[in-house]
Amino acid sequence: MADTSFGIMCASGSPAIAEAVAASGVDWLCIDAQHGPITYDTLGNILAACSSHKAKVIVRVGGPTDKFGIQQALDLGAHGVMVPLVNSRADAEMAVSHCLFPPQGQRSVAYPVRAVYHKGVGGPGLSRYLKEANSEVEVWLQVETKSCFESMDEVLSVPGITSAFLGPCDLGITYGYHVSNDYDIGAMIASKELSHVYDDVLQACEKYKITPGVFCIGEARAAELAGKGFKYVAYDTDLGAMMAYTSGVQARLKPTAAAKEHVH
């Protein structure tokens, strides 16, 4: 697992929480602008708060058509973007194009922006950034829909993709497995119906020399998936980790408190 990068999905929209996660020693964190309460202003504050730490910062945008969200994330200093709702090769091509400067893509240039600062200031800094940005930006495409999964050969053959990031929950739901498992998401994730998708994604990534990524919950499952060959593994969300901790402590403290009250 030494070559696996472990991370956290940050959906709280809090710069303070994102900074704490970045400082905690995680390899990477993904700021969830798809589902979290994150405006461009908030995103700027989050990326500024994380910029002094070593953790890689990825921003999940709205989808392949979210050109302005991708632009903002990259200009504000994200190392890359995670793109959900990819359904076809055309979607993948669009997402990659939004991330790259011409002639490879259609990203617009701007200065001064945070993304350029670590390359220098003024004309020399911008020149260096333009020279290196296309080779440094990370484009993580999510495999989370039935149409994407069933056309992975076409989708992942698009040049410029850094990672194919499996979203097993959404993928299972697009197949209707949540219904067949009586809406028990845990049971759905563990079901035989979904068991093959992990190997299928790994095989497709190996074929196209793309880094495989995946979301899961918990340390044990993260270790298991890293052992299978996934290289980017998210093992929780910021809010989920906080809720799990507080609910666990409450469950342990409440019986203790009740017992003490009974004794007195």
C-alpha positions as CSV (number, residue, x, y, z in Angstrom):
1,M,0.0,0.0,0.0
2,A,3.1,2.2,0.1
3,D,2.4,3.6,-3.4
4,T,-1.3,4.2,-2.7
5,S,-2.5,7.8,-1.9
6,F,-5.2,8.0,0.7
7,G,-7.6,10.9,0.9
8,I,-10.8,12.5,2.3
9,M,-13.8,14.0,0.5
10,C,-14.5,17.4,2.0
11,A,-18.2,18.4,1.6
12,S,-18.6,20.8,4.5
13,G,-17.7,23.9,2.6
14,S,-15.6,25.0,5.6
15,P,-12.1,26.4,4.9
16,A,-11.2,25.7,8.5
17,I,-12.1,22.0,8.2
18,A,-10.4,21.6,4.8
19,E,-7.3,23.2,6.2
20,A,-7.3,20.9,9.2
21,V,-7.7,17.9,6.9
22,A,-4.9,19.1,4.7
23,A,-2.6,19.6,7.7
24,S,-3.5,16.1,9.2
25,G,-1.2,14.2,6.9
26,V,-3.6,13.0,4.2
27,D,-2.1,12.5,0.8
28,W,-4.9,14.4,-0.9
29,L,-8.3,15.9,-0.3
30,C,-11.2,16.5,-2.7
31,I,-13.3,19.6,-2.2
32,D,-16.8,18.6,-3.2
33,A,-18.3,21.6,-5.1
34,Q,-20.8,19.2,-6.7
35,H,-22.7,18.5,-3.5
36,G,-21.2,20.8,-0.9
37,P,-22.4,24.4,-0.2
38,I,-19.4,25.9,-2.0
39,T,-19.5,29.1,-4.0
40,Y,-16.5,30.4,-6.0
41,D,-15.7,32.8,-3.1
42,T,-15.8,29.9,-0.6
43,L,-13.7,27.8,-2.9
44,G,-11.1,30.5,-3.1
45,N,-10.9,30.6,0.7
46,I,-10.7,26.8,1.0
47,L,-7.8,26.6,-1.6
48,A,-6.0,29.5,0.1
49,A,-6.3,27.8,3.5
50,C,-4.9,24.5,2.1
51,S,-2.1,26.1,0.0
52,S,0.6,26.0,2.6
53,H,0.2,22.2,3.2
54,K,1.6,19.3,1.2
55,A,-1.6,17.5,0.5
56,K,-2.8,17.5,-3.1
57,V,-6.1,19.3,-3.5
58,I,-8.6,18.2,-6.1
59,V,-12.0,19.9,-6.7
60,R,-15.1,18.0,-7.7
61,V,-16.9,20.2,-10.1
62,G,-20.5,20.0,-11.5
63,G,-19.8,17.8,-14.5
64,P,-18.3,17.7,-18.0
65,T,-20.2,20.8,-19.0
66,D,-19.1,22.8,-15.9
67,K,-16.5,24.9,-17.9
68,F,-16.6,27.8,-15.5
69,G,-16.4,25.6,-12.4
70,I,-13.3,23.9,-13.8
71,Q,-11.8,27.3,-14.8
72,Q,-12.4,28.6,-11.2
73,A,-11.0,25.5,-9.5
74,L,-7.8,25.6,-11.6
75,D,-7.3,29.4,-11.5
76,L,-7.7,29.4,-7.7
77,G,-4.9,26.9,-7.3
78,A,-6.4,23.3,-7.3
79,H,-4.0,20.7,-8.5
80,G,-6.8,19.2,-10.6
81,V,-10.5,18.4,-10.9
82,M,-12.7,15.4,-10.3
83,V,-15.4,15.4,-13.0
84,P,-18.7,13.4,-12.2
85,L,-21.6,12.5,-14.5
86,V,-19.4,11.4,-17.4
87,N,-21.5,9.3,-19.7
88,S,-19.6,9.1,-22.9
89,R,-16.4,9.7,-24.8
90,A,-17.7,13.1,-25.8
91,D,-18.2,14.0,-22.1
92,A,-14.6,12.9,-21.4
93,E,-13.2,14.9,-24.3
94,M,-15.2,18.0,-23.1
95,A,-13.9,17.6,-19.5
96,V,-10.3,17.3,-20.6
97,S,-10.6,20.2,-23.0
98,H,-11.8,22.5,-20.3
99,C,-8.7,21.6,-18.3
100,L,-6.0,22.3,-20.9
101,F,-4.8,25.4,-22.6
102,P,-4.8,25.6,-26.4
103,P,-3.9,24.0,-28.7
104,Q,-4.7,20.8,-26.7
105,G,-7.8,22.4,-25.1
106,Q,-9.9,25.5,-24.6
107,R,-9.0,26.7,-21.2
108,S,-8.8,30.5,-20.9
109,V,-5.7,32.2,-19.5
110,A,-5.8,34.7,-16.7
111,Y,-3.3,36.6,-14.5
112,P,-2.9,37.4,-11.7
113,V,-4.4,34.2,-10.2
114,R,-3.2,31.9,-7.4
115,A,-2.4,29.1,-9.8
116,V,0.4,31.1,-11.3
117,Y,2.0,32.5,-8.1
118,H,4.1,29.4,-7.4
119,K,5.6,29.7,-10.8
120,G,6.7,33.3,-10.3
121,V,5.2,36.8,-10.8
122,G,4.6,38.9,-13.9
123,G,5.4,37.8,-17.4
124,P,8.0,35.2,-16.5
125,G,5.8,33.5,-14.0
126,L,2.9,33.3,-16.5
127,S,5.1,32.0,-19.3
128,R,6.4,29.2,-17.0
129,Y,2.9,28.4,-15.9
130,L,1.6,28.2,-19.5
131,K,4.5,26.0,-20.5
132,E,4.0,23.5,-17.6
133,A,0.3,23.6,-16.7
134,N,-1.0,21.1,-19.3
135,S,1.4,18.5,-18.2
136,E,0.8,19.1,-14.5
137,V,-3.0,19.4,-14.2
138,E,-4.8,16.3,-13.0
139,V,-8.1,15.3,-14.6
140,W,-10.0,12.7,-12.5
141,L,-13.1,11.3,-14.3
142,Q,-15.6,9.5,-12.3
143,V,-16.9,6.1,-13.3
144,E,-20.3,6.3,-11.7
145,T,-23.0,5.8,-14.3
146,K,-24.2,2.8,-16.2
147,S,-23.4,4.4,-19.5
148,C,-19.9,5.3,-18.5
149,F,-19.2,1.9,-17.1
150,E,-20.5,0.1,-20.1
151,S,-18.4,2.3,-22.5
152,M,-15.2,2.5,-20.4
153,D,-13.1,1.5,-23.4
154,E,-14.3,4.5,-25.3
155,V,-14.3,6.9,-22.4
156,L,-10.9,6.1,-21.0
157,S,-9.1,6.0,-24.3
158,V,-9.4,9.9,-24.4
159,P,-5.9,11.4,-24.0
160,G,-5.3,13.6,-20.9
161,I,-7.1,11.6,-18.2
162,T,-5.1,11.2,-15.0
163,S,-7.5,9.0,-13.0
164,A,-10.7,7.0,-13.4
165,F,-12.3,7.3,-10.0
166,L,-15.0,4.7,-9.3
167,G,-18.1,5.9,-7.4
168,P,-19.6,2.5,-6.4
169,C,-22.7,4.0,-4.7
170,D,-23.9,6.1,-7.7
171,L,-23.0,3.3,-10.1
172,G,-25.0,0.8,-8.1
173,I,-28.0,3.2,-8.0
174,T,-27.9,3.8,-11.8
175,Y,-28.3,0.1,-12.2
176,G,-31.2,0.1,-9.7
177,Y,-29.3,-2.2,-7.2
178,H,-30.5,0.0,-4.3
179,V,-34.0,-1.1,-5.0
180,S,-33.1,-4.8,-5.3
181,N,-31.3,-4.4,-2.0
182,D,-34.3,-2.8,-0.3
183,Y,-32.6,0.6,-0.3
184,D,-29.8,-0.6,2.0
185,I,-26.8,1.1,0.6
186,G,-24.3,-0.9,2.7
187,A,-25.9,-4.1,1.4
188,M,-25.8,-2.8,-2.1
189,I,-22.1,-1.9,-2.0
190,A,-21.3,-5.4,-0.6
191,S,-23.6,-7.2,-3.0
192,K,-22.5,-9.7,-5.7
193,E,-24.1,-7.5,-8.3
194,L,-21.4,-4.8,-7.7
195,S,-18.4,-7.1,-6.9
196,H,-17.1,-7.2,-10.5
197,V,-17.0,-3.5,-11.1
198,Y,-13.8,-3.0,-9.1
199,D,-11.8,-5.5,-11.2
200,D,-13.3,-4.1,-14.4
201,V,-12.2,-0.6,-13.6
202,L,-8.7,-1.8,-12.6
203,Q,-8.4,-3.7,-15.9
204,A,-9.5,-0.7,-18.0
205,C,-7.1,1.6,-16.1
206,E,-4.2,-0.7,-16.7
207,K,-5.0,-0.9,-20.4
208,Y,-5.0,2.9,-20.8
209,K,-2.2,3.6,-18.3
210,I,-4.6,5.6,-16.1
211,T,-4.4,5.7,-12.3
212,P,-7.4,3.9,-10.7
213,G,-9.2,5.6,-7.9
214,V,-12.2,4.7,-5.6
215,F,-14.4,5.9,-2.8
216,C,-15.2,3.8,0.2
217,I,-15.9,4.1,3.9
218,G,-13.5,3.0,6.6
219,E,-9.9,2.0,7.2
220,A,-10.4,-1.7,6.6
221,R,-12.1,-1.3,3.3
222,A,-9.6,1.3,2.2
223,A,-6.7,-1.1,2.9
224,E,-8.5,-3.9,1.0
225,L,-9.1,-1.7,-2.1
226,A,-5.5,-0.5,-2.0
227,G,-4.4,-4.1,-1.9
228,K,-6.5,-4.8,-5.0
229,G,-4.6,-2.1,-6.9
230,F,-6.4,1.2,-6.5
231,K,-3.9,4.1,-6.2
232,Y,-6.2,6.9,-5.1
233,V,-8.4,5.8,-2.2
234,A,-10.9,8.0,-0.4
235,Y,-11.9,6.4,2.9
236,D,-14.5,9.0,4.2
237,T,-15.9,12.5,4.0
238,D,-15.1,15.3,6.5
239,L,-18.7,15.4,7.8
240,G,-19.0,11.6,7.8
241,A,-15.9,11.2,9.9
242,M,-17.1,13.8,12.3
243,M,-20.5,12.3,12.7
244,A,-19.1,8.8,13.1
245,Y,-16.8,10.0,15.8
246,T,-19.5,12.0,17.8
247,S,-22.2,9.3,17.4
248,G,-19.7,6.7,18.5
249,V,-18.7,8.6,21.6
250,Q,-22.3,9.4,22.4
251,A,-23.2,5.7,22.2
252,R,-20.4,4.9,24.6
253,L,-21.0,7.7,27.0
254,K,-24.8,7.6,27.3
255,P,-25.0,4.1,28.9
256,T,-22.2,5.1,31.3
257,A,-24.0,8.2,32.3
258,A,-27.2,6.4,32.8
259,A,-25.5,3.7,34.9
260,K,-23.9,6.4,37.2
261,E,-27.3,8.2,37.6
262,H,-28.8,4.8,38.7
263,V,-26.1,4.3,41.3
264,H,-26.5,7.8,42.8
